Every structure is written in structure tokens, then in C-alpha cells.
């Protein structure tokens, strides 16, 4: 008994209609917030000219679908628990956000920098260093994550530790 060929499950990938630039941009924005720089980079290979990409992004900004402020808040929400203000500010700068948007977004993180650094340190190490090498390793870890030097010194020194008494 031979089985009949299965019905065609749809057009192969090569025959699918291509998305317009606006459609692609909306697909990316539906997944997560993007900066204008990111969308420009992602849409450029599919555009006939850079002006076409700029026009689509201008339209999305006018309609409120693309927002530097929302992108900054989203990125900080995703990464604040793992990185310090310096690192986050550098990442925002890579996306060429307006300076006032970046500074406004990171301002609230300055107040919580010690708590965030301490929580990260506790998850990674948990106990104060016993040797100078351990201290240096713990400090390098936190400094590499973008936490301020004075905050790192306080965390590694053991300030703010909750002890069981």
C-alpha cells in the first residue's frame, strides 16, 4: 500500500512574500524595544537607500512606536541587577541615545548602586575575602561590571552585610 504524498503545507521560504521595511521594524519592536541605531542596522540590508530607512523610523517615532526613553528604561530593567551605572551608561551611549535620556534613565540607579552591587557580590561570592588575592578578584569582578570604586570597596569590605546573631 503506498501512501499519497502529503498535501503542500504552504509556500516554501523562497516564495513567501517579503516584509516591507515598516513590517520588519514592527516585527523587531514587537519582540522588544530597540534603539533607532539598532533598527537602522537591522533594516539597512533590506532597504534601497538609507533615506528609506530613516523615513520609516521617523514615521514610527511620530506614532510613538519607537521611543528612546522606552528603550533606555527597557534596557536598564533587563540589565540593572547585573551591571553598575558606568557600564549601563556606556551601553546607552553605544546606542547613541540623547544625553538627557541616558542621564535621566541612569539617575535612579545611582541610589540603588550599593544594594545592587551587594546582591550581585553575595550571589557570586557570599563571604568577605580572606586573602589579598581573593579581595583583588572580588573587586575586579565588580569593577568589571561597571560599579563605582567606592561602592566596590564598601561591598568587599563587608559593609551592609546581614549577620546571623
N, C-alpha and C positions, 0 to 999 in steps of 0.2 A: 504494500500500500504506500503510495507516495503522497506526501503532504503537499498541499498547494503552497506557493510562495506567500509569505506574509504580506498583508496589504502595506502599501507605502506609508511609512509613518510620518511623512512630511517632506518638505524640500530639503535637500542636502544643504550643508552650511554654505556652500558656494552660491546657492540660488536664493538665499534669504535676502530680503530687502535690507539695504544698508540703512543705518540710522542717520538721521540728519545730525548736524553739529549740536543743535539745541537738544535733540533727543539723547545724544551721548552725554551731554553735560548734565541733563536731568537724571540720567541713569547713575552717573557718578555721585551727584548730590543726594540721591535717594539712599545711597549706601551709607554716606557720612558727609559731614561738612568738608568742603575743600576750599583752599585759598584760590584767589584769582591766578596766581603763579602756577599752582598745581594743575588747574583746569586748562590753562594755556598750553602747558607742556603736554598734557594728555590729548588735547584736541588738535594740536598743530599738525600731526601726521595725516589727519583726516580732512583738513581744510585746504581750500585752493589758495588762500592767502592769509597772512597774519591779520589783515584788516577784517576778514570774515570772522575770525575767532573773537577779535575784540568787540565786534558788533554784537555777537551772540552773548558774550559775557556782560556787556553794557546793558542789554535787554534784561538779562537775569538779575542784575543788580537793581535795576529800576523796579522790577516786580517783587523784589525782596527775597528772591530765591537764592541769591549769592550774597553773603554778608561776611565782611572781615571780622566784625565783632563776634558773630556766632561761631565762626571758625576758631577764633582765639579762645573763646570760652570752651568750646568742644575739645580742643587740643589740650588745654590746661586741665580739664576734667579728667581726660584719659591718662595724663602723664604726671599730674601733680604729686601723687603718692610715691613716685619713684625718682623724681628729679627735683633739684633745687631751682631757685629763681633764676640764677645765672644761666643755667642750661636751658630752661624754658624760654627765657628771653632771647637767647641765641637762636633757638629753633623758630621762634616767631619772626625774628629778623630774616632768617633764610626764606621765609615766605613773603618777604617784602610788604608786610602789613604797615599801615601808617603808624608812626611812632606813638601817637597818643592812644591808639587802640592797644598796642602792646604794653605800654606802661600802665594803662588803666586796668588791663586784664591781670597783670602780674602784681599789682599793688596789694591786693587782698592776700596773696600768697606770702608776702613778707611777714605778715602777722603770725602765720602758722608754720614758718620755716623750721623752727626748732622742733615742734611736735612731729612734723613730717619726717625730719632727719632722724629723730629719736626712734620713731616707729620703724623706719627702714633699717636703722642700725640694729634694733632689737630683733627684727626678723632675721637679719643676716648673721649677727654675732651674739647678741644676747648678754654677754658678760664683758666687764671692763677688761682692757688688755693687761696681761701680766708681764709682758716683756716690751722693751722699746720697739722691737721688730713688729710685734702684734699691734702696738699703738700706731706705728707708721702705716701698716697695712690697712687698718681700720680708717685712719684719716685719709689715706689715698683713695679708698673706696668712696667715701662720702664727698671728698673734694671732686673726684671724677664725675660724680653725679650732679655737680653744679651747686652744692650747698656752700654757703659763705664760711670763710675760715673761722670766724669767732663762733659760729654755730657748731661747726665740726669739733672745735676744741672743747666746747661745753658738753657735747654729746659723748665724746670719747672719754672725757674726764669723769663722766658719770653723773653730771648734774641732771636732775629731774628723774632719776631712777626711783622706782617704787620698790621699796624693800619690804620683805615679809618680816614683821616684828611680832 
